[in-house]
Amino acid sequence: MDLFLKYGIVACFVSLVMTAFGWPVPEEISLLGIGVLVHKGTQPWYVGWIVGFLGVTAGDVIAWFMGKRVGLEPKGFVSKLIGKEQIQEIEQFYRKRGDWAIAIARQFPGMRFPTFFFSGASAVPFGRFYLIDGAAALVTVNIYFWLGYCFGDSVEEKVIPWIKEFKFYASSIAMLLISLLVIRIIRKRLRRSNS
């Protein structure tokens, strides 16, 4: 939090965008930082909120464009890495449930980058992606921005421990879902190889 208080809203914005590249500061903390800065009166609330929203969605857009650039061509890097059958399943998944995947992944740290990357690689149209991601980002931005604003100076004692606990449970749920998906893929492969 000291980094954001020292360098201001620009540092918060850069931190949010860099999250897409594995920056170790979670976007929730950056959004709290913006809220604290607004609480201290360094920025009007609407500037802080807009910077938070644009920073969050900019990182997501970068992940989408990276996926779009790499693509899922049969002879491409990603296809060679995870296999032809998985690529077909990913593309089919995004045709059927891509909107929900984008909206749900936005709320779970650790699931965002791969989900947004594969939505770009699976040719989910940019307009549709940004509409869904932006709508889902409204939840994240509003919750953490306003928590930072409301708790101000006591955010580190009262809010951050709660976020760490939430992230632990959210990550556990995400890992469970990923494990179930992997088990399902393995079972499908075994059925195909046995038939």
PyMOL commands that set and color helices and strands:
alter all, ss='L'
color gray80, all
select helices_A, chain A and resi 2-7+9-21+27-39+45-70+77-82+84-105+112-121+126-158+160-194
alter helices_A, ss='H'
color red, helices_A
deselect
rebuild
show_as cartoon
